[in-house]
Amino acid sequence: MKRLLPLLFTGCIGLSAHAQKLKMPPKPSATTVYDSVAQPAVPLGGTEKYADFLASHQKYPASAMQKGIQGTVKVSFIVEKTGTVNEVKVENPLSPELDAEAIRLIKSGPKWTPARHHRNEIVRQRVVVPVSFVLSPGSTTTVGTKGKVNPIAAPAADIAASANPNVRPVVAPDRPTQPVGGTQAFFDWIEKNQKYPLLAKQRKIQGKVMVEFMVQPDGSLTDMRVVKKMGSGLDEEALRLIKAAPKWEPAMFQGKPIKQKMLLPVLFQL
């Protein structure tokens, strides 16, 4: 981040009794918004904690996943003197679904420590944060025979966020997460333990329930939610299955386990 330094005017002292005084920068206006400041605004808790918040709270729109849409949405906003976020907008539209989710993420985030400028005054600053949506290579939503579907990877790792828009927004894992024993073993477990809801049977409803969840560094599955609902008890059964499922092998980056968000189609067929 470039710093805007105050201009220093030096006067020449003559033989007269009058010395030219140094001119100081004017006091910032209460409404002025700065792009470059001496001390940039930072998220409360630091950049890493903020990136973790964005990664864990991101909800990859199912419609965007199914279309294979991915990329980075640059979101600009003003960090007010109180540390609150205001005037959130997308700088480079990617898709309506991803743009809306990026804005929701930023608005729901924690407060910031406000920026400081001349004379250490607290000022308003415009910040740009890149919010990335990344699908794991080779992911698919294709449904084959009963129980044989492939999970879809949502954002692969932590999202970097700072006042510097040039920071690389995504760290891709060296090895994506996967079920212990392989994908087929996991879906065999799903098929074996699935209890088809009576109401869905009576109504002859079948299809797939899209469930999003987080694979933690220890391989446990958390933060489950249904992103594409079917109703008639199928949503609740899909959540029950994921909550009761065996652990996964966590994603790895530089030899260390990291958490990874996944989107899984749980198939129901009569």
C-alpha positions as CSV (number, residue, x, y, z in Angstrom):
1,M,0.0,0.0,0.0
2,K,1.5,3.3,-1.0
3,R,1.6,5.9,1.7
4,L,0.6,9.5,1.0
5,L,3.2,11.5,2.7
6,P,2.6,15.1,3.8
7,L,4.4,17.7,1.7
8,L,7.1,19.6,3.6
9,F,7.8,23.2,2.7
10,T,11.1,24.6,3.9
11,G,11.6,28.3,4.0
12,C,15.0,30.1,3.6
13,I,15.9,32.2,6.6
14,G,17.0,35.6,5.5
15,L,18.7,38.5,7.3
16,S,15.3,39.9,8.3
17,A,13.7,39.1,11.6
18,H,10.9,37.1,9.9
19,A,11.4,33.3,9.5
20,Q,9.1,31.4,7.1
21,K,7.1,28.8,9.0
22,L,6.6,25.2,7.9
23,K,3.2,24.6,6.3
24,M,1.4,21.6,7.8
25,P,-1.2,19.6,5.9
26,P,-4.8,20.6,6.6
27,K,-6.8,18.7,9.0
28,P,-8.8,15.9,7.2
29,S,-12.4,16.6,6.5
30,A,-14.9,14.5,8.4
31,T,-16.3,13.2,5.1
32,T,-13.1,12.7,3.1
33,V,-12.5,9.1,1.9
34,Y,-8.9,8.1,1.3
35,D,-7.6,5.4,-1.0
36,S,-4.0,5.7,0.3
37,V,-3.2,6.4,4.0
38,A,-0.3,6.4,6.3
39,Q,-1.7,3.6,8.4
40,P,-4.2,1.4,6.5
41,A,-7.4,0.0,8.0
42,V,-7.1,-3.7,9.1
43,P,-9.8,-6.2,10.2
44,L,-10.2,-6.7,13.9
45,G,-8.2,-9.8,14.9
46,G,-5.9,-9.4,11.9
47,T,-5.9,-10.5,8.2
48,E,-5.6,-14.2,8.8
49,K,-8.6,-14.3,11.1
50,Y,-10.6,-12.3,8.6
51,A,-9.6,-14.6,5.8
52,D,-10.7,-17.5,8.0
53,F,-14.0,-15.8,8.6
54,L,-14.6,-15.3,4.8
55,A,-13.6,-18.9,4.0
56,S,-15.8,-20.5,6.7
57,H,-18.9,-18.3,6.1
58,Q,-18.8,-18.4,2.3
59,K,-21.9,-20.1,0.8
60,Y,-21.1,-21.0,-2.8
61,P,-24.4,-20.6,-4.7
62,A,-25.5,-24.0,-6.0
63,S,-26.6,-22.5,-9.3
64,A,-23.1,-21.0,-9.9
65,M,-21.5,-24.4,-9.1
66,Q,-23.8,-26.3,-11.4
67,K,-22.9,-23.8,-14.2
68,G,-19.2,-24.2,-13.4
69,I,-18.8,-20.4,-12.7
70,Q,-15.8,-19.5,-10.7
71,G,-13.4,-16.5,-10.3
72,T,-12.6,-13.6,-8.1
73,V,-15.0,-10.8,-7.2
74,K,-13.3,-7.6,-6.1
75,V,-15.5,-5.9,-3.5
76,S,-14.8,-2.3,-2.5
77,F,-16.2,-0.6,0.6
78,I,-15.5,2.2,3.0
79,V,-14.1,1.6,6.5
80,E,-15.7,4.3,8.6
81,K,-14.0,6.0,11.5
82,T,-16.0,3.8,13.8
83,G,-14.6,0.6,12.1
84,T,-17.9,-0.3,10.5
85,V,-18.2,-1.2,6.8
86,N,-20.3,1.0,4.5
87,E,-21.0,1.5,0.8
88,V,-20.2,-2.1,-0.2
89,K,-20.1,-2.6,-4.0
90,V,-18.7,-4.9,-6.6
91,E,-15.9,-3.5,-8.7
92,N,-15.7,-6.2,-11.3
93,P,-19.1,-8.1,-11.7
94,L,-18.6,-11.9,-12.3
95,S,-22.1,-13.3,-12.0
96,P,-25.2,-12.2,-10.2
97,E,-25.1,-15.1,-7.8
98,L,-21.4,-14.8,-6.9
99,D,-21.5,-10.9,-6.8
100,A,-24.4,-11.1,-4.3
101,E,-22.7,-13.6,-2.1
102,A,-19.4,-11.6,-2.1
103,I,-21.4,-8.5,-0.9
104,R,-23.2,-10.5,1.7
105,L,-19.9,-11.9,3.0
106,I,-18.3,-8.5,3.4
107,K,-21.4,-7.0,5.0
108,S,-21.6,-9.8,7.6
109,G,-17.9,-9.6,8.5
110,P,-16.3,-8.2,11.6
111,K,-15.5,-4.5,12.2
112,W,-12.2,-3.1,11.2
113,T,-9.6,-1.0,13.0
114,P,-10.0,2.4,11.1
115,A,-7.2,4.0,9.1
116,R,-5.0,6.9,10.3
117,H,-3.5,9.6,8.2
118,H,-1.9,13.1,8.8
119,R,-1.3,13.9,12.5
120,N,-2.4,10.3,13.3
121,E,-6.0,11.4,12.7
122,I,-8.6,8.6,12.2
123,V,-10.0,8.8,8.7
124,R,-12.3,7.0,6.4
125,Q,-10.6,4.7,3.9
126,R,-11.8,2.8,0.8
127,V,-10.7,-0.8,0.8
128,V,-10.8,-3.4,-1.9
129,V,-11.0,-7.1,-0.9
130,P,-10.8,-9.9,-3.4
131,V,-13.4,-12.7,-2.7
132,S,-12.6,-15.8,-4.7
133,F,-14.9,-18.7,-5.7
134,V,-12.9,-21.7,-6.8
135,L,-14.0,-25.1,-7.9
136,S,-11.6,-28.0,-7.4
137,P,-10.2,-29.3,-10.8
138,G,-12.2,-32.3,-12.0
139,S,-15.2,-31.7,-9.9
140,T,-18.5,-32.7,-11.4
141,T,-22.2,-32.9,-10.5
142,T,-22.9,-35.8,-12.9
143,V,-25.2,-38.5,-11.3
144,G,-24.7,-42.1,-12.3
145,T,-26.3,-45.1,-10.7
146,K,-27.7,-45.0,-7.2
147,G,-25.2,-43.7,-4.7
148,K,-22.5,-43.0,-7.3
149,V,-22.0,-39.3,-7.5
150,N,-18.9,-37.1,-7.2
151,P,-18.6,-34.3,-4.6
152,I,-18.1,-30.7,-5.7
153,A,-15.3,-28.7,-4.0
154,A,-16.2,-25.2,-3.0
155,P,-13.5,-22.7,-2.1
156,A,-10.4,-24.8,-1.7
157,A,-8.7,-22.9,1.1
158,D,-8.4,-19.7,3.0
159,I,-9.2,-16.5,1.2
160,A,-6.6,-13.8,1.6
161,A,-8.1,-10.4,2.5
162,S,-6.4,-7.1,3.1
163,A,-6.4,-3.4,2.1
164,N,-4.0,-4.3,-0.7
165,P,-6.0,-5.6,-3.7
166,N,-2.8,-7.1,-5.2
167,V,-2.6,-9.8,-2.6
168,R,-3.2,-13.2,-4.1
169,P,-6.7,-14.1,-2.9
170,V,-6.6,-17.9,-2.9
171,V,-4.2,-20.6,-1.8
172,A,-4.9,-23.9,-3.6
173,P,-4.3,-27.1,-1.7
174,D,-1.5,-29.4,-2.7
175,R,-3.9,-32.3,-2.2
176,P,-7.7,-31.8,-2.0
177,T,-9.8,-33.4,0.7
178,Q,-11.3,-36.8,0.0
179,P,-13.2,-39.5,1.9
180,V,-11.2,-42.1,3.9
181,G,-11.1,-45.2,1.7
182,G,-12.1,-43.2,-1.4
183,T,-15.2,-41.7,-2.9
184,Q,-16.8,-45.0,-3.8
185,A,-16.4,-46.3,-0.2
186,F,-18.1,-43.1,1.1
187,F,-21.1,-43.4,-1.2
188,D,-21.4,-47.1,-0.4
189,W,-21.7,-46.0,3.2
190,I,-24.3,-43.4,2.3
191,E,-26.4,-46.0,0.4
192,K,-26.1,-48.6,3.2
193,N,-27.1,-46.1,5.9
194,Q,-29.7,-44.1,4.0
195,K,-33.3,-44.2,5.4
196,Y,-35.7,-43.1,2.7
197,P,-38.4,-40.9,4.4
198,L,-41.8,-42.4,4.3
199,L,-43.5,-39.2,3.2
200,A,-41.1,-39.0,0.2
201,K,-41.9,-42.6,-0.7
202,Q,-45.6,-42.0,-0.5
203,R,-45.2,-39.0,-2.8
204,K,-42.8,-40.8,-5.0
205,I,-40.3,-38.0,-4.7
206,Q,-36.7,-38.7,-5.8
207,G,-33.7,-36.7,-6.8
208,K,-30.6,-35.2,-5.1
209,V,-30.2,-32.9,-2.1
210,M,-27.2,-30.6,-2.3
211,V,-25.5,-30.5,1.1
212,E,-22.6,-28.1,1.8
213,F,-20.2,-28.8,4.7
214,M,-16.7,-28.1,5.9
215,V,-13.9,-30.7,6.2
216,Q,-11.8,-29.7,9.2
217,P,-8.0,-30.2,9.5
218,D,-8.7,-33.2,11.7
219,G,-11.0,-34.8,9.0
220,S,-14.3,-34.2,10.9
221,L,-17.3,-32.8,9.0
222,T,-18.9,-29.6,10.3
223,D,-21.2,-26.7,9.3
224,M,-23.6,-28.8,7.3
225,R,-26.4,-27.0,5.5
226,V,-28.8,-27.8,2.6
227,V,-28.3,-25.5,-0.4
228,K,-30.8,-27.3,-2.8
229,K,-33.8,-28.6,-1.0
230,M,-36.2,-31.4,-2.0
231,G,-38.6,-31.4,1.0
232,S,-40.8,-34.3,2.2
233,G,-38.1,-35.3,4.8
234,L,-35.3,-35.8,2.2
235,D,-33.4,-32.6,3.3
236,E,-33.4,-33.8,7.0
237,E,-32.2,-37.3,6.0
238,A,-29.4,-35.9,3.8
239,L,-28.1,-33.8,6.8
240,R,-28.4,-36.7,9.1
241,L,-26.3,-38.8,6.8
242,I,-23.5,-36.2,6.5
243,K,-23.5,-35.6,10.2
244,A,-23.1,-39.3,10.9
245,A,-20.6,-39.9,8.1
246,P,-17.0,-41.2,8.7
247,K,-14.2,-38.7,8.8
248,W,-12.4,-37.6,5.6
249,E,-8.8,-37.1,4.8
250,P,-8.2,-33.3,5.1
251,A,-6.8,-31.1,2.3
252,M,-3.1,-30.5,2.5
253,F,-1.0,-27.4,1.8
254,Q,2.7,-27.4,2.2
255,G,2.6,-30.5,4.4
256,K,-0.1,-29.1,6.8
257,P,-3.8,-30.0,6.9
258,I,-6.2,-27.2,6.1
259,K,-10.0,-27.0,6.0
260,Q,-11.9,-27.2,2.8
261,K,-15.5,-26.6,2.0
262,M,-17.4,-29.2,0.0
263,L,-20.8,-29.4,-1.8
264,L,-22.1,-33.0,-2.0
265,P,-25.2,-34.2,-3.9
266,V,-26.9,-36.9,-1.8
267,L,-29.0,-39.0,-4.2
268,F,-32.4,-40.5,-3.4
269,Q,-33.8,-43.0,-5.9
270,L,-36.8,-45.3,-5.5
